[in-house]
Amino acid sequence: MKTNRLPRKATVLLAALVLAALAGCGAADKGTPEALGSGGPARPVKAVPAVPPGLAGMPPLLAADDVYAADRPNQLSPVVKDFPSRVYVPNTSSNTVSVIDPATYKVIETIPVGAQPQHVVPSWDMKTLWVNNNRGHSLTPINPATGKAGEPVEVHDPYNLYFTPNGKYAVVMASMDKELVFRDPHTMDRVKTVPVTCFGVNHADFSADGRYFIVSCEFSGELLKVDTEKMEVVGQQKLPFEGAMPQDVKVSPDGKTFYVADMMAHGVWVLSGDAFDTPKLLPTGKGCHGLYVSRDSKEMYISNRGEGSISVFNFKENRLTKKWDLPDGGSPDMGGVSADGKVLWLSGRYNSEVYAIDTASGKELARIPVGSGPHGLAVYPQPGRYSLGHTGIFR
């Protein structure tokens, strides 16, 4: 006798759905009207956007509409929750790292490192801080649990350092070598070298799914689009501004838009990462340089190094809403946001100082003397599950 049997896959799916429903019923509070069989009104269910699959091995996003959902105030990973709160400042001309206690606004230690340290970069697993000794051709590891530096690792021309979202590779921005160098994230052994035709690769950020990243080329005014898995440049374009000098790169919370700071165009370039279309310029201030997202994913802080100010961009309103001027001027450069989201920390590149700025009011909380040429400082620890590099891009 012929029977109308469901295909095996459909049967398994149906069974799973039934089990899930039963589990949900069993978990309900039977003393409430919403419980099974109560006859009360059904509780509305909020639709949660499905998180699309990303780069193989990448931890899935916590929310499809916010790549920074894991970065909420004080949402520290078990890996970092016991690390002392510190601000690590690389001084490019002093060949040192100044360590600031954010509770007292005082430098509590000065660590000698290699020549021309540019950025302090949290590793993908968040257990190590790597100091990028650009002209010393090395990376100095710092243990954030103890604040102690380890033996330098030989790496040529490490201007900046990133990590693929799956933690498989470190990506060295070899600015003067004109290379993107994919390395083992622990030993830093070279895996693949990707020569580029632009000059001065320096900053980057990854798409929401991690499948590509956008790179700025400072000295030729260009942008690159790189396939993460293939480790290949798949797009390249010249910025539509004579003398453009792109710097920091940041993706919007919804993952649809990339922002690129430009210190010569004095603003932020805005473009679609997927389409890699011609970007439009949003003027912010002289010497636009660093980009940092607030802990609630609502705003982005933009440092204008050439005029001593910080512009505030509202993602939902798609416009600049505030501008904070440092009371005694300065050269706000690179930095990060405190774990609780209340303080924006920025290095003063040409003033041998660091600024602590209240994110609610824009008030300068402290101005701290450090070594010469402070650059890519790292606030640590910060919320998040893993690091994509630079001074702290966490997801």
FENFENTA-V75295 format. One record per pair of residues at least 6 apart in sequence whose ideal C-beta (glycine too) atoms are under 7 Angstrom apart, sorted by the first residue. I is the first residue (numbers start at 1). GAP is how many residues later the second one is. Records with the same first field share a line. If there is no record, write none. Layout:
# FENFENTA-V75295
I = GAP + GAP
This chain:
# FENFENTA-V75295
6 = 8
25 = 11
28 = 6 + 7 + 8
29 = 6
33 = 7 + 8
34 = 6 + 8 + 9
49 = 15 + 16
50 = 14
51 = 9 + 10 + 13
52 = 12 + 157
54 = 6 + 111 + 155 + 156 + 157
55 = 110 + 111 + 154 + 155 + 156 + 173 + 174
56 = 110
57 = 109 + 111
58 = 107 + 108 + 152
59 = 326 + 327
61 = 6 + 8 + 147 + 334
62 = 7 + 8
63 = 6
65 = 189
66 = 187 + 188 + 231
67 = 141 + 184 + 186 + 188 + 328
68 = 185 + 225 + 229
70 = 313 + 314 + 315 + 324 + 325
71 = 224 + 312 + 313 + 323
72 = 223 + 311
73 = 222 + 267 + 268 + 310
74 = 265 + 266 + 309
75 = 308
76 = 263 + 305 + 307
77 = 49 + 307 + 308
79 = 46 + 47 + 48
80 = 46 + 301
83 = 61 + 62 + 297 + 298
85 = 17 + 254
86 = 13 + 14 + 15 + 61 + 294
87 = 13 + 15 + 258 + 267 + 290 + 292
88 = 9 + 11 + 32 + 41 + 54 + 289 + 290 + 292
89 = 8 + 9 + 11 + 258 + 265 + 281 + 285 + 288
90 = 7 + 27 + 28 + 29 + 30 + 41 + 285 + 286 + 287
91 = 7 + 26 + 279 + 280 + 281 + 282 + 283
92 = 24 + 25 + 26 + 281 + 283
93 = 279 + 280
94 = 277 + 278 + 279
95 = 17 + 18 + 19 + 20 + 22
96 = 14 + 15 + 16 + 17 + 275
97 = 14 + 16 + 20 + 23 + 34
98 = 9 + 12 + 272 + 273
99 = 8 + 9 + 10 + 12 + 48
100 = 6 + 7 + 254 + 268
101 = 7
102 = 236 + 241
105 = 251 + 261 + 263
107 = 261 + 263
109 = 38
111 = 38
113 = 18 + 20 + 27 + 36
114 = 19 + 22 + 24 + 26 + 38
115 = 18 + 20 + 21
116 = 17 + 18 + 19 + 20
117 = 14 + 15 + 16
118 = 14 + 16 + 41 + 42 + 257 + 258
119 = 13 + 41 + 42 + 256 + 257 + 271 + 272
120 = 9 + 11 + 256 + 257 + 258 + 271
121 = 8 + 9 + 11 + 40 + 257 + 268 + 269 + 270
122 = 7 + 256 + 258 + 265 + 270
123 = 7 + 40 + 62 + 264
124 = 39 + 43 + 61 + 262 + 263
125 = 42 + 261
126 = 260 + 261
128 = 13 + 15
129 = 13 + 15 + 249 + 251
130 = 9 + 11 + 31
131 = 8 + 9 + 11
132 = 7 + 26 + 27 + 28 + 29
133 = 6 + 7 + 19 + 25
134 = 23 + 24 + 25
137 = 17 + 18 + 19 + 20
138 = 14 + 15 + 16 + 17
139 = 13 + 14 + 16 + 19 + 49
140 = 9 + 12
141 = 8 + 9 + 12
142 = 7
143 = 7
144 = 236 + 237
153 = 35
155 = 17 + 33
156 = 18 + 21
157 = 17 + 18 + 19 + 20
158 = 14
159 = 14 + 15 + 16 + 43
160 = 13 + 42 + 43 + 230
161 = 9 + 11 + 228
162 = 9 + 42 + 226 + 227 + 228
163 = 7 + 8 + 22 + 224 + 225 + 226
164 = 7 + 64
165 = 41 + 45 + 223 + 230
166 = 44
167 = 18 + 219
169 = 13 + 14 + 16 + 22
170 = 13 + 15 + 18
171 = 9 + 11
172 = 9 + 11
173 = 7 + 28 + 29
174 = 7
175 = 25 + 26 + 27
178 = 17 + 18 + 21
179 = 14 + 15 + 16 + 17
180 = 14 + 16 + 21 + 46
181 = 9 + 12
182 = 9 + 10 + 49
183 = 6 + 7 + 8
184 = 7
192 = 39
194 = 37 + 38 + 39
196 = 28 + 37
198 = 19 + 22 + 24 + 26 + 38
199 = 18 + 20 + 21
200 = 17 + 18 + 19 + 20
201 = 14 + 16
202 = 14 + 16 + 45
203 = 13 + 44 + 45 + 46 + 187
204 = 9 + 10 + 11 + 45
205 = 8 + 9 + 44 + 45 + 46 + 53 + 188
206 = 7 + 45 + 182
207 = 6 + 44 + 48 + 66
208 = 43 + 47
210 = 18
211 = 17 + 18
212 = 13 + 14 + 15 + 16
213 = 13 + 15
214 = 9 + 11 + 35 + 44 + 59
215 = 8 + 9 + 11
216 = 7 + 30 + 31 + 33 + 44
217 = 6 + 7 + 29
218 = 27 + 28 + 29
221 = 17 + 18 + 20 + 22 + 23 + 24 + 25
222 = 14 + 15 + 16 + 17
223 = 14 + 16 + 23 + 37
224 = 9 + 11 + 12
225 = 9 + 10 + 51
226 = 6 + 7 + 8
227 = 7
235 = 41
237 = 39
239 = 7 + 30 + 40
240 = 38
241 = 24 + 40
243 = 21
244 = 18 + 20 + 21
245 = 17 + 18 + 19
246 = 14 + 15 + 16 + 23
247 = 14 + 15 + 16 + 42
248 = 13 + 41 + 42 + 43
249 = 9 + 11
250 = 9 + 41 + 43 + 50
251 = 7 + 22
252 = 63
253 = 44 + 62
256 = 16
257 = 13 + 15
258 = 13 + 15
259 = 9 + 11 + 32 + 41
260 = 8 + 9 + 19
261 = 7 + 27 + 28 + 29 + 30 + 41
262 = 7 + 26
263 = 24 + 25 + 26 + 42 + 43
265 = 16
266 = 17 + 18 + 19 + 20 + 21 + 22
267 = 14 + 15 + 16 + 17 + 21
268 = 14 + 16 + 20 + 34
269 = 10 + 12
270 = 9 + 10 + 12
271 = 6 + 8
284 = 18 + 20 + 27 + 36
285 = 19 + 22 + 24 + 26
286 = 18 + 20 + 21
287 = 17 + 18 + 19 + 20
288 = 14 + 16
289 = 14 + 16 + 44
290 = 13 + 43 + 44 + 45 + 56
291 = 9 + 11
292 = 8 + 9 + 43 + 44 + 45 + 52
293 = 7
294 = 43 + 47 + 65
295 = 42 + 46
298 = 16 + 17 + 18
299 = 13 + 14 + 15 + 16
300 = 13 + 15
301 = 9 + 11 + 43
302 = 8 + 9 + 11
303 = 7 + 29 + 30 + 43
304 = 6 + 7
305 = 26 + 27 + 28 + 44
308 = 17 + 18 + 21 + 22 + 23 + 24
309 = 14 + 15 + 16 + 17
310 = 14 + 22 + 47 + 52
311 = 9 + 12
312 = 8 + 9 + 10
313 = 7
314 = 7
322 = 40
324 = 33 + 38
326 = 6 + 29 + 38
327 = 37
330 = 18 + 21 + 23 + 25
331 = 17 + 18 + 19 + 20
332 = 14 + 16 + 23
333 = 13 + 14 + 15 + 16 + 42
334 = 13 + 41 + 42 + 43 + 57
335 = 9 + 10 + 11 + 12 + 42 + 44 + 56
336 = 9 + 41 + 42 + 43 + 46 + 55 + 56
337 = 7 + 22 + 42
338 = 7 + 41
339 = 42 + 43 + 44
341 = 18
342 = 16 + 17 + 18
343 = 13 + 14 + 15 + 16 + 22
344 = 13 + 15
345 = 9 + 11 + 32 + 34
346 = 9 + 11
347 = 7 + 27 + 28 + 30
348 = 6 + 7 + 26
349 = 24 + 25 + 26
352 = 17 + 18 + 19 + 20 + 22
353 = 14 + 15 + 16 + 17
354 = 14 + 16 + 20 + 23
355 = 9 + 12
356 = 9 + 10
357 = 7 + 8
358 = 7
376 = 15
377 = 14
378 = 13 + 14
379 = 13
382 = 10 + 12
383 = 11
384 = 10 + 11
385 = 10
386 = 9
387 = 6 + 7
388 = 7
